[in-house]
């Protein structure tokens, strides 16, 4: 069976945690930050777990991750 290609865009956005969960960055932390509170920006900086409804799709994009 031939090797599968990794989707490079997904490889840059998702990582596997030590326990095997898929991790992602949170949205809304790129621009227009002056009116967002520092608490909110701090929350957005943290890594989040990919939701189980999307996990299958992400795993198909990252066959060897």
N, C-alpha and C positions, 0 to 999 in steps of 0.2 A: 504494500500500500504506500502511495507517495506521501511525502512529508506535507503537512498542512502549513499554510502561511499565517503568520500572526498579523492581525490588523494593527498597524503601527500607531494609529491615532489612539486606539484603546490601550496599547502598551504604555503610552505616555501618561495616561490618565488613571490607570488602576494598578494597584499593587496587592500582593497576597500577604496577609498578616502571618505571624508565627503560628497561629492556630488554624490557618487555612482559609480564613474569611477574606473576601474581597473588600478592599478599602478604596475610598474615593475622597476627593476634595469637595468642599461645600461651595455652592454657587454664591454670587453677589458679593465677592470680595475683590473685584478687579478695578472698578472705577466708581466715581461718585461717592467717595468715602467720607467727604467732609461733613455730611449731614447724618451719618450713621454714628451711633454712640460707640464708645470704646468697648463697652461690654458686648455689644452686638458684633463688632469686628473681631473681638477675641473669640467669641463662640464660632464665628464663621471660619476662623483659622484652624480649628480642630479637624481631624480626620474623621470621616463617617464610614459606616459599614454600608455596602451596597445592599439594597432591599432584596428580600428573597424573590420578589416577583421579577426582578431584573437580573438576578444572578445567573440564570441559565444563558441568557443572551450574552452577557459579558464573558462567561466561560467559553462560549463558542468562538468569540473573537480572540481569545487568548488560549490557544490549544495546549501550549507547553508551560504555562505559568502556574 
